[in-house]
C-alpha cells in the first residue's frame, strides 16, 4: 500500500499495487491517482514538451517579433533586443523586469524541468528542491503575460502605427504553449517514487 494525495482535491488515499490495465481513482472527485507506468509516461511527455519549448525559446527571443512602421520609419526588434535597448537608454527598472520575468525565469524553468525529467542522477531531496524552484520560477515567468501585452498594444495603437508580425511570433506562441503544457504534465510524485 502506498499513500498518495489527490492532486485535485487533496484527499489522501491508500493506493494498492496496481496491475497493468488497472488505475486508482479519488473517491471524492474521481480524478485518476495512479496507473502502472504513469510516472515514466509523465516524465517522457514532460521532457518532450520542455525540450520543444527550449528549442523554440531561442528563435522566440532572438528573432524580430514585431516590425513597426511609423511616419515612414520602419524598425524591427526582438524581445532580447528590445530589453537591451531599454537598459541602454537608462530604463533599468523596466528593462530589468522584462529581462528577469520574460527571459531569465522562463529559461530557468525549462532547464530545470529538463533536469528533473532527463537527469535522474541526483538524490530525491535535490530533485525536490529543484521542483520547488521550478514552481516558483513558473509563477514569476511572464512570457504569456508579455504575449497578451503585445496583443493589447496592437489593438490600442493600431490606428497610429502600422504593425507587422515578425518571424518570432509563431515560435513565441508555441513556446509559451509547450512550456505551460510541460509544467502541467510533470508528476511531482516521480521525484520520490524513483528512490523508493
SVG drawing of the C-alpha trace seen along z (x, -y; Angstrom):
<svg xmlns="http://www.w3.org/2000/svg" viewBox="-17 -61 41 68">
<polyline fill="none" stroke="black" stroke-width="0.4" points="0.0,0.0 1.2,-3.5 -0.2,-6.8 -1.0,-9.3 -2.7,-12.7 -5.2,-13.6 -3.7,-16.5 -7.2,-17.9 -8.9,-17.9 -6.1,-16.9 -7.8,-13.8 -5.2,-11.2 -5.7,-7.6 -4.0,-4.2 -3.2,-3.1 -2.6,0.7 -0.1,2.2 -1.8,2.0 -1.7,4.5 -1.4,3.5 -4.7,2.0 -5.8,1.0 -6.0,-2.5 -6.8,-4.1 -9.3,-7.0 -10.0,-9.5 -13.1,-8.6 -14.1,-12.2 -13.7,-13.8 -12.9,-10.8 -9.5,-12.1 -7.1,-9.4 -4.5,-9.0 -2.2,-6.3 -1.7,-3.9 1.1,-1.5 3.8,-3.1 2.3,-6.6 5.5,-8.0 7.6,-7.1 5.0,-8.3 4.7,-11.6 8.5,-12.1 8.8,-11.4 5.9,-13.6 7.2,-16.5 10.7,-16.1 9.4,-16.2 7.3,-19.3 10.1,-21.1 12.7,-20.2 10.4,-21.6 9.8,-24.8 13.5,-25.1 14.3,-24.8 11.7,-27.4 12.7,-29.7 15.8,-30.9 14.0,-32.0 11.2,-33.5 13.7,-35.7 16.3,-36.4 14.3,-36.9 12.3,-40.1 8.9,-39.8 7.4,-43.0 8.1,-45.2 6.8,-48.7 6.3,-51.4 5.6,-55.0 5.8,-58.1 7.7,-56.2 10.3,-54.9 10.5,-51.1 12.1,-49.3 12.1,-45.7 13.0,-44.4 13.3,-41.1 12.4,-40.5 16.1,-40.4 17.0,-43.4 14.2,-45.4 15.3,-44.6 18.9,-45.6 17.6,-48.9 15.6,-49.6 18.7,-49.0 20.9,-51.1 18.5,-54.0 18.6,-54.1 15.2,-52.3 16.8,-50.0 13.6,-49.1 11.5,-48.2 14.5,-46.6 15.4,-44.5 11.8,-43.4 11.4,-42.3 14.8,-40.6 14.1,-38.6 10.4,-37.8 10.3,-37.2 13.7,-35.7 15.6,-34.5 12.8,-32.9 11.2,-31.1 14.6,-29.7 15.4,-28.6 12.0,-26.8 12.6,-24.9 16.2,-23.9 15.2,-22.7 12.2,-20.7 14.6,-19.1 16.9,-18.2 14.1,-16.7 12.9,-14.5 16.2,-13.5 18.9,-13.6 17.9,-11.2 21.3,-11.0 20.7,-13.2 19.2,-12.4 15.5,-12.8 15.9,-15.8 17.9,-17.7 15.1,-16.9 12.5,-18.1 14.4,-21.4 14.7,-21.7 11.0,-21.2 10.3,-23.9 12.5,-26.3 10.6,-25.3 7.3,-26.0 8.5,-29.5 10.1,-30.3 7.0,-29.3 4.9,-31.7 7.2,-34.5 7.8,-33.8 5.7,-36.1 6.0,-35.0 2.3,-34.6 1.7,-38.0 4.1,-39.5 2.2,-37.9 -1.0,-39.4 0.7,-42.8 1.7,-42.6 -1.9,-41.9 -3.2,-44.8 -0.6,-47.1 -1.7,-46.1 -5.3,-46.8 -4.6,-50.2 -2.1,-51.6 -3.5,-50.1 -4.6,-53.4 -1.4,-55.3 1.2,-52.8 1.4,-50.1 2.5,-46.7 3.6,-43.5 4.3,-40.4 7.9,-39.2 9.1,-35.7 9.4,-35.1 5.6,-35.4 4.8,-31.8 7.8,-30.5 6.8,-32.7 3.2,-31.4 4.2,-27.8 7.0,-28.1 4.5,-29.6 2.0,-26.8 4.6,-24.0 6.1,-25.5 2.6,-25.6 1.8,-22.0 5.2,-20.8 4.5,-22.3 1.1,-20.7 2.2,-17.3 5.0,-16.8 4.2,-14.4 5.8,-15.5 5.3,-12.0 8.0,-10.8 10.6,-12.7 10.1,-10.3 8.9,-7.1 12.2,-6.6 14.1,-6.3 11.7,-4.0"/>
</svg>
